[in-house]
Amino acid sequence: MGVLSTPLIDEARTIFTDLGYEVESVGDELRAERKWRIVYISEQTPTEVRDEADLRCFVADPDRASELREELLGLEPDYDWAVMRVDGDGDYEVLHPTASEGLPS
């Protein structure tokens, strides 16, 4: 039998829940809320952004995370964002737009 892997969005749900956020599904995204902060979490770069989406987190596997970060840097969206590199074992790394260019791939 092959190895079963958890979808990235489900891993993100677990990570944000463990960080103390209340997480709910909103279409194909997640909405995570803690205190005053609301973060929309997605595996895809959005073509439209919800009005209340000031903070966004894009989930990607290690092979795609740095590329997605570069894509977002080029798009220069007018909301705060980060890319969460998820490895499938529950480990993750957050890639911020202001992080240094020497990120491991």
C-alpha positions as CSV (number, residue, x, y, z in Angstrom):
1,M,0.0,0.0,0.0
2,G,1.3,3.5,-0.9
3,V,2.0,6.3,1.6
4,L,-1.0,8.4,2.3
5,S,-0.3,12.1,2.7
6,T,-2.4,14.8,4.3
7,P,-3.4,17.7,2.0
8,L,-1.5,20.8,2.7
9,I,-4.6,22.8,3.7
10,D,-5.4,20.2,6.3
11,E,-1.9,20.4,7.7
12,A,-2.3,24.2,7.8
13,R,-5.6,23.8,9.8
14,T,-3.7,21.6,12.3
15,I,-0.8,24.1,12.6
16,F,-3.1,27.1,13.1
17,T,-5.3,25.2,15.6
18,D,-2.2,24.2,17.6
19,L,-1.2,27.9,17.6
20,G,-4.5,28.8,19.3
21,Y,-6.5,30.0,16.3
22,E,-10.2,29.1,15.7
23,V,-10.2,27.7,12.2
24,E,-13.2,27.3,9.8
25,S,-13.5,26.5,6.2
26,V,-14.6,29.2,3.8
27,G,-14.9,27.8,0.3
28,D,-11.6,26.3,-0.6
29,E,-9.8,28.5,2.0
30,L,-9.5,28.5,5.7
31,R,-10.3,31.4,8.0
32,A,-8.2,31.5,11.2
33,E,-9.1,33.9,14.0
34,R,-7.3,34.6,17.2
35,K,-8.0,37.8,19.3
36,W,-8.2,40.6,16.8
37,R,-6.3,38.8,14.0
38,I,-7.9,37.1,11.1
39,V,-5.8,35.2,8.6
40,Y,-7.1,33.6,5.4
41,I,-5.1,30.5,4.4
42,S,-5.0,29.1,0.9
43,E,-3.0,26.8,-1.3
44,Q,-3.6,29.0,-4.3
45,T,-2.6,32.6,-5.0
46,P,-6.0,34.4,-5.0
47,T,-7.4,36.1,-8.1
48,E,-9.7,38.1,-5.8
49,V,-9.3,39.1,-2.2
50,R,-12.0,39.3,0.4
51,D,-12.4,42.9,1.8
52,E,-11.6,41.7,5.3
53,A,-8.5,39.8,4.2
54,D,-5.7,42.0,5.6
55,L,-3.5,38.9,6.4
56,R,-3.0,36.0,4.1
57,C,-1.0,32.8,4.4
58,F,-0.2,30.6,1.4
59,V,0.6,27.0,2.1
60,A,3.1,25.2,-0.2
61,D,5.2,22.1,-0.1
62,P,9.0,22.6,0.1
63,D,9.5,22.3,-3.7
64,R,7.0,25.2,-4.4
65,A,7.3,27.5,-1.4
66,S,10.3,29.7,-2.5
67,E,8.8,30.0,-6.0
68,L,5.4,31.0,-4.6
69,R,7.1,33.6,-2.4
70,E,8.9,35.1,-5.5
71,E,5.5,35.1,-7.4
72,L,3.9,37.1,-4.6
73,L,6.8,39.5,-4.4
74,G,6.3,40.2,-8.1
75,L,2.5,40.7,-7.6
76,E,3.0,43.2,-4.8
77,P,-0.4,42.6,-3.2
78,D,-1.8,45.3,-0.9
79,Y,-2.2,42.9,2.0
80,D,0.2,41.4,4.5
81,W,1.2,37.8,3.5
82,A,3.5,35.0,4.2
83,V,4.2,31.6,2.6
84,M,4.1,28.5,4.9
85,R,6.4,25.8,3.8
86,V,4.9,22.5,5.0
87,D,6.9,19.3,4.8
88,G,4.2,16.7,5.4
89,D,5.5,15.7,8.9
90,G,3.9,18.5,10.8
91,D,7.0,20.7,10.4
92,Y,6.8,24.1,8.8
93,E,8.7,27.2,8.1
94,V,7.2,30.7,7.5
95,L,8.7,32.6,4.6
96,H,7.9,36.4,5.0
97,P,8.2,38.9,2.1
98,T,11.0,40.7,3.9
99,A,13.1,37.5,4.6
100,S,16.6,37.4,3.1
101,E,17.0,36.1,-0.4
102,G,19.2,33.2,0.7
103,L,16.3,30.9,1.5
104,P,16.9,27.2,1.2
105,S,14.9,25.6,-1.5
